[in-house]
Amino acid sequence: MSVLNSRNWKAIESSDLVGSAYLLTVLGEIEVSQINETPILKPAVPQGINPKILLLDLSTQTTGDVGGDATKWTPATYSQPVSAGEYVTVDIVGQASVPVERVLS
C-alpha cells in the first residue's frame, strides 16, 4: 500500500443520554488522485497490546469503471458501538494518533 496524505483527524465518542449506548466515530480527510477512489478505514488485525488504543488501517478502493485523474480531498469515516471510555486514543496506522473526545448530546 502506498503512503496516503491525510489531515483533520478527529475521534469522537458520543451518547444521547448518560448510561445509553455510545458510538465512536473517526473522521478525517484523504487526498485521492482519481474521482472514483474511496477511502476505507477498518480495524487493524491484529489490534495492538494496549486495549485502550484502537488501531485502524487506512486504504483506498477504486469503485466502478468510470474514473479520471482529479486530485482532491475526500472524507474518510469509521464508526462502531463502544462502551463509555473504552478507548482513549485512535491510531490510524502510519498516519496519525488521535485522542478520543467525549461528547454527550
C-alpha atoms as a printed R data frame, in Angstrom:
    type eleno elety resid chain resno       x      y       z
1   ATOM     1    CA   MET     A     1   0.000  0.000   0.000
2   ATOM     2    CA   SER     A     2   1.326  3.437  -0.841
3   ATOM     3    CA   VAL     A     3   1.524  6.217   1.725
4   ATOM     4    CA   LEU     A     4  -1.601  8.356   1.661
5   ATOM     5    CA   ASN     A     5  -1.812 12.042   2.507
6   ATOM     6    CA   SER     A     6  -4.336 12.720   5.257
7   ATOM     7    CA   ARG     A     7  -5.428 15.562   7.517
8   ATOM     8    CA   ASN     A     8  -8.013 16.830  10.019
9   ATOM     9    CA   TRP     A     9  -8.425 13.643  12.061
10  ATOM    10    CA   LYS     A    10 -10.965 13.542  14.913
11  ATOM    11    CA   ALA     A    11 -12.222 10.720  17.126
12  ATOM    12    CA   ILE     A    12 -15.490 11.390  18.953
13  ATOM    13    CA   GLU     A    13 -17.282  9.196  21.486
14  ATOM    14    CA   SER     A    14 -20.908 10.293  21.710
15  ATOM    15    CA   SER     A    15 -24.062  9.294  23.514
16  ATOM    16    CA   ASP     A    16 -27.613 10.604  23.541
17  ATOM    17    CA   LEU     A    17 -28.038 10.160  27.293
18  ATOM    18    CA   VAL     A    18 -25.852  9.137  30.214
19  ATOM    19    CA   GLY     A    19 -25.953  5.359  30.532
20  ATOM    20    CA   SER     A    20 -27.209  4.769  26.997
21  ATOM    21    CA   ALA     A    21 -25.313  3.313  24.035
22  ATOM    22    CA   TYR     A    22 -22.097  5.017  22.958
23  ATOM    23    CA   LEU     A    23 -20.755  5.425  19.432
24  ATOM    24    CA   LEU     A    24 -17.138  6.071  18.433
25  ATOM    25    CA   THR     A    25 -16.819  7.994  15.169
26  ATOM    26    CA   VAL     A    26 -13.488  8.665  13.459
27  ATOM    27    CA   LEU     A    27 -13.345 11.393  10.822
28  ATOM    28    CA   GLY     A    28 -10.574 12.632   8.556
29  ATOM    29    CA   GLU     A    29  -9.741 13.629   5.015
30  ATOM    30    CA   ILE     A    30  -7.674 11.679   2.475
31  ATOM    31    CA   GLU     A    31  -6.082 13.039  -0.684
32  ATOM    32    CA   VAL     A    32  -7.121 10.850  -3.613
33  ATOM    33    CA   SER     A    33  -5.946 11.060  -7.212
34  ATOM    34    CA   GLN     A    34  -8.962  9.613  -9.048
35  ATOM    35    CA   ILE     A    35 -12.607 10.645  -8.879
36  ATOM    36    CA   ASN     A    36 -13.732  7.031  -8.282
37  ATOM    37    CA   GLU     A    37 -11.307  6.401  -5.393
38  ATOM    38    CA   THR     A    38 -12.872  5.982  -1.922
39  ATOM    39    CA   PRO     A    39 -11.062  5.917   1.460
40  ATOM    40    CA   ILE     A    40 -11.574  2.825   3.616
41  ATOM    41    CA   LEU     A    41 -10.968  2.753   7.396
42  ATOM    42    CA   LYS     A    42 -11.195 -0.605   9.156
43  ATOM    43    CA   PRO     A    43  -9.890 -2.140  12.381
44  ATOM    44    CA   ALA     A    44  -6.320 -3.414  12.100
45  ATOM    45    CA   VAL     A    45  -5.793 -7.142  12.573
46  ATOM    46    CA   PRO     A    46  -4.314 -7.856  14.987
47  ATOM    47    CA   GLN     A    47  -5.030 -4.963  17.341
48  ATOM    48    CA   GLY     A    48  -2.137 -3.702  19.478
49  ATOM    49    CA   ILE     A    49  -1.241 -4.711  23.021
50  ATOM    50    CA   ASN     A    50  -2.938 -1.688  24.649
51  ATOM    51    CA   PRO     A    51  -6.721 -2.297  24.772
52  ATOM    52    CA   LYS     A    52  -7.334  1.470  25.267
53  ATOM    53    CA   ILE     A    53  -5.957  2.241  21.776
54  ATOM    54    CA   LEU     A    54  -8.000  1.373  18.692
55  ATOM    55    CA   LEU     A    55  -5.830  0.698  15.635
56  ATOM    56    CA   LEU     A    56  -7.377  1.465  12.242
57  ATOM    57    CA   ASP     A    57  -5.909  0.647   8.814
58  ATOM    58    CA   LEU     A    58  -6.386  3.198   6.046
59  ATOM    59    CA   SER     A    59  -6.579  2.230   2.395
60  ATOM    60    CA   THR     A    60  -8.451  3.256  -0.737
61  ATOM    61    CA   GLN     A    61 -10.762  1.386  -3.050
62  ATOM    62    CA   THR     A    62 -11.481  2.179  -6.677
63  ATOM    63    CA   THR     A    63 -15.163  1.759  -7.476
64  ATOM    64    CA   GLY     A    64 -16.900  1.482 -10.822
65  ATOM    65    CA   ASP     A    65 -15.433  1.587 -14.297
66  ATOM    66    CA   VAL     A    66 -15.614  5.329 -14.804
67  ATOM    67    CA   GLY     A    67 -12.717  7.213 -13.344
68  ATOM    68    CA   GLY     A    68 -10.420 10.043 -14.123
69  ATOM    69    CA   ASP     A    69  -7.485 11.860 -12.690
70  ATOM    70    CA   ALA     A    70  -8.564 14.520 -10.223
71  ATOM    71    CA   THR     A    71  -6.575 15.115  -7.054
72  ATOM    72    CA   LYS     A    72  -8.940 16.118  -4.261
73  ATOM    73    CA   TRP     A    73  -9.530 15.747  -0.517
74  ATOM    74    CA   THR     A    74 -12.333 13.334   0.318
75  ATOM    75    CA   PRO     A    75 -13.832 12.374   3.707
76  ATOM    76    CA   ALA     A    76 -12.908  9.152   5.470
77  ATOM    77    CA   THR     A    77 -15.174  7.909   8.257
78  ATOM    78    CA   TYR     A    78 -15.461  4.933  10.574
79  ATOM    79    CA   SER     A    79 -17.994  4.235  13.357
80  ATOM    80    CA   GLN     A    80 -18.525  1.465  15.876
81  ATOM    81    CA   PRO     A    81 -20.507  0.994  19.097
82  ATOM    82    CA   VAL     A    82 -18.313  1.205  22.219
83  ATOM    83    CA   SER     A    83 -18.551  1.170  25.997
84  ATOM    84    CA   ALA     A    84 -18.125  4.505  27.779
85  ATOM    85    CA   GLY     A    85 -14.408  5.305  27.915
86  ATOM    86    CA   GLU     A    86 -13.429  2.106  26.076
87  ATOM    87    CA   TYR     A    87 -10.754  3.895  24.019
88  ATOM    88    CA   VAL     A    88  -8.582  6.897  24.871
89  ATOM    89    CA   THR     A    89  -6.781  7.071  21.533
90  ATOM    90    CA   VAL     A    90  -7.353  6.015  17.933
91  ATOM    91    CA   ASP     A    91  -4.245  5.325  15.863
92  ATOM    92    CA   ILE     A    92  -4.652  5.481  12.113
93  ATOM    93    CA   VAL     A    93  -1.687  3.257  11.244
94  ATOM    94    CA   GLY     A    94   1.069  5.238   9.541
95  ATOM    95    CA   GLN     A    95  -0.974  8.454   9.619
96  ATOM    96    CA   ALA     A    96  -1.988  9.891  12.985
97  ATOM    97    CA   SER     A    97  -2.653  9.281  16.657
98  ATOM    98    CA   VAL     A    98  -5.896 10.963  17.702
99  ATOM    99    CA   PRO     A    99  -7.189 11.440  21.273
100 ATOM   100    CA   VAL     A   100 -10.834 10.455  21.762
101 ATOM   101    CA   GLU     A   101 -13.116 13.401  22.574
102 ATOM   102    CA   ARG     A   102 -16.177 12.606  24.670
103 ATOM   103    CA   VAL     A   103 -19.418 14.385  23.818
104 ATOM   104    CA   LEU     A   104 -22.837 13.959  25.452
105 ATOM   105    CA   SER     A   105 -25.691 15.103  23.238
